[in-house]
Amino acid sequence: WRGGLIVTCAPDVLFLQDLDGDGQADVRKVLFTGFSTAGSTQLRVSHPTLGLDNWVYLTSGLMGGSVTSPDSPSRPPVELKRTDFRFRPDTNQYEAADGGAQFGLTFDDWGRRFICYNRVQVQHVVLPSRVLRRNPHLAFSETVQNCPAELAPEPLKGHGAAARLYPISSNVTTADSHAGTFTAACAVTIYRGTGLPASYRGGAFSCDPTGNLIHFDRLETNGATFSAWRAREGMEFVASPDNWFRPVFLAHGPEGALYVCDMYRRTIEHPDYLPVEIRKHTDFEGGKGMGRIYRIRRSDIPAAELRARRTVNVRQATTAELCGWLSDADGWRRSTAQRLLLERHDPEAIPLLEQAIENGGFSAVHALRLLDTWGALSDAALSRGLETSPEIAVEITESRLQTSPVLFERILPLQTAASARLRFQVAIACGATTDSRAVEALARIGIQDAADRWTRAAVFSSISGRETAFMDTALRLQDEAHEESSVMRQRLPLFSELGRLMGASVPEEKWPGLTRQWLQRPLPQLPMTAAFLTGFADALRNRGVARGHGSVLASVVASGIDTPQTAQDQTRLAGLFREALRMAADSQQPVELRQIALALLAHADFSQAGPVLLGLVDPQQPAEVQSGAIRALGGMTDPSIAATLLEESQFAGYTPALREDVVSALLSMSQHLPGVLAALESGAVPPAAIDPLRRKRLTEHPDGALRERATRLYASTQSGDRAQVYAEYKKVLSLVPNSDNGRAVFKKNCSVCHRLDREGTPVGPDLFGIRNQPKEAILLHILIPEAEITPGFGAYILETKAGRVVTGIIASETATSVTLRQQLGKEETVLRSEIESLVSSKLSLMPQLLEKTMTPQELADLIAYLKGEKTSN
């Protein structure tokens, strides 16, 4: 940048410049400081990259910071919390940027930003949090999509076949513990060059230094975002048998080649991640000073062409030549031209850039961004850009819609564009105008793209204050479509989320009329009605407005003026519940529809729905149906619910997933706590079934009688401190283990929060590194989980204003909502306006007393399995 380099060196971001060519920096200026240095070296600020929008972006390394600029001493620090950072080097503008990357940041040809972290090799930053902030009632807290396409449990979402690795080295790598998936994904790079075959263009490269390889995924559009698919089955783009080959960084070169930085080390693991005993015998310096850079390109590029591209003096190029470069097929040349044009800010470039917008293609994308940054982009040029580069132009147009009605006229036709990405961008833009036609456009986009959660979030962010108009328009469009029921089912998430949005925002006096409007919908649309009213009732309950112990919806209907219409509404509601009961119990119905019916029944009276729901908690029913029935029962208050669900033989027969459903549902409502404690006291439920966080809530409950019972119960199960238990259990390490049996123990006791060898759900920390730890350390983690809690996996207790309690780790958050991830990877998003309290805990989500759920031999078997030992014949 301007003859120097922007360099990250935590806690600082520096500008370094060599003025006399001796290879030493004569200028050293601190641009920013305050980035965290708490983590290991790959968990720090990195990857300064100039984006197409002319901001320089940096990753926060997952550790964040409190960032200030010496040039703005009076400005408050920018707090980086699960976010990245960006700044404009010439104007000293700086702010947090959505994302939260670890070690990798890249852009595609259209300026879309991609990041990664060690287990997810390519993520797309989809939706700006500023958009989500426009609607305080929108319960959506995500900004990043994990792109790997083969579905797997959260938070990996895709680390199945699409991300499988095929190392050819002899290192113990991710392939040994994660069915060949990433442990050290880094350096994600969207390839924009011309030096490789065309099939690589637009795809994502990423490194895994522990596997000694470079991976490649092709990217395919998936609604508003992308899916990543393995390009070649059974082999990697680059793989080495050399255990010291450690690719950690990728870059484009001037000839279109892909450059690879090989750190070349005997040991790539940071000392922090290895036990003290192993550190003493590990060579962390082997290979230091032996790093190298590789250049990968097609072999058929003429040598003269390569020399010409490598030796061109870009700084001697004229402004006109640089503008011409903006249409070059190679991304390095275009990005370099944009940077130099940005540095020069030459007025003579403006007409050339305006012509580039007319020409379309790559040059139009760069020209729009440069002119916009300079404040030189006219509405006329932007209107032309809506034709030649519409996605970028719509994004820029958003900030002008209030003052430029003509521009809104130009983007309105794009509501039916063929591109889902473009419709998504139009949905965001429509939130910036009060023009009533925006509601029609938003409803049309919402109906067409109802299956895409990102577009739904964009639509709902844009209808703040216009929810009723949107609902009426969406219902009209739905009725006019006359579509098959299967198509209608794809729109159920749209109406469910709309119900929750309106339940959180519509004033109380409108509740009866809104409910009546949906109760009058025709019976064939019952799934859609059930979806909306469930979301609506959920929101009312979360607001703490439920009355008494009966049905929230029945209370709303009865709160209207006592007229014949009210009586009809009550009759319709009773009929709706009866039909939902019939659908929920009908094994011939699709499971998806049975789940919708069960969710609605959570808001029925127990006297009407309880017996059917309890009967559906049966091993002969699909797991999804049993789970839905349990959640519905958990929202009711009848004391018989806990007694029935926790009956000893019933509880013993639950799968780990259903057991967690039962515990979570019953402990979320205070009315069920006496029944839970009774089951614990009788031995029907083992004490270890309650994790430490929930146990803490019981032993510190404000109700004195409940608190005393819980304290007495757990005092009797913990004879002595945990350190003493650890000392006593060391003897299991002398037993001869059976790791095959250990896998079964893992599946039964650990898989609800950990994933290993294709078993379980990755809620807790990655377990790959545990194989490098001694058995004593693994035993310590099992018996005293809170002895060491991995950063980012701290537990939280959230209580809503309605008295519901949710525990888990924070998966994501925005200014308006928080998402907690619980056991089995289940997530719940709660509006901040609905939160009574959110408190962090020093306890782990991992249960204590695990030793009481298995024999000493089983514990020895489990440790052997975690160590990766093989059972000897």
Secondary structure as UniProt FT lines:
FT   TURN            2..3
FT   STRAND          5..9
FT   TURN            10..11
FT   STRAND          12..17
FT   STRAND          27..35
FT   TURN            41..42
FT   STRAND          46..50
FT   TURN            52..53
FT   STRAND          56..59
FT   TURN            61..63
FT   STRAND          65..68
FT   TURN            70..71
FT   TURN            73..74
FT   STRAND          78..80
FT   STRAND          84..88
FT   TURN            89..92
FT   STRAND          93..97
FT   STRAND          105..107
FT   TURN            109..110
FT   STRAND          113..117
FT   TURN            118..119
FT   STRAND          120..125
FT   HELIX           129..132
FT   TURN            133..134
FT   TURN            136..137
FT   STRAND          144..146
FT   TURN            154..156
FT   HELIX           161..163
FT   HELIX           174..177
FT   STRAND          186..190
FT   HELIX           198..200
FT   TURN            201..202
FT   STRAND          204..208
FT   TURN            209..212
FT   STRAND          213..222
FT   TURN            223..224
FT   STRAND          225..230
FT   TURN            233..234
FT   STRAND          238..239
FT   TURN            243..244
FT   STRAND          247..252
FT   TURN            254..255
FT   STRAND          258..262
FT   HELIX           271..273
FT   HELIX           276..279
FT   TURN            280..281
FT   TURN            286..289
FT   STRAND          292..296
FT   TURN            299..300
FT   HELIX           303..311
FT   HELIX           314..316
FT   HELIX           319..325
FT   TURN            326..327
FT   HELIX           331..344
FT   TURN            347..348
FT   HELIX           349..359
FT   HELIX           361..374
FT   HELIX           379..388
FT   HELIX           390..397
FT   HELIX           398..400
FT   TURN            401..403
FT   HELIX           405..411
FT   HELIX           412..416
FT   HELIX           420..430
FT   TURN            431..432
FT   HELIX           437..448
FT   TURN            449..451
FT   HELIX           453..461
FT   TURN            464..465
FT   HELIX           467..481
FT   HELIX           485..489
FT   TURN            490..491
FT   HELIX           492..505
FT   HELIX           508..510
FT   HELIX           511..519
FT   HELIX           523..525
FT   HELIX           526..542
FT   TURN            543..544
FT   TURN            548..549
FT   HELIX           552..558
FT   HELIX           564..585
FT   TURN            587..588
FT   HELIX           591..601
FT   TURN            602..603
FT   HELIX           606..616
FT   TURN            619..620
FT   HELIX           623..634
FT   HELIX           640..645
FT   HELIX           648..652
FT   HELIX           656..667
FT   HELIX           670..672
FT   HELIX           673..682
FT   HELIX           687..689
FT   HELIX           692..699
FT   HELIX           704..717
FT   HELIX           722..729
FT   HELIX           730..734
FT   HELIX           739..749
FT   TURN            750..753
FT   STRAND          755..756
FT   TURN            757..758
FT   STRAND          759..760
FT   HELIX           768..772
FT   HELIX           775..783
FT   HELIX           785..787
FT   TURN            791..792
FT   STRAND          795..800
FT   TURN            801..802
FT   STRAND          805..813
FT   STRAND          817..821
FT   HELIX           823..825
FT   STRAND          827..831
FT   HELIX           832..834
FT   STRAND          835..840
FT   HELIX           850..853
FT   HELIX           856..867
//
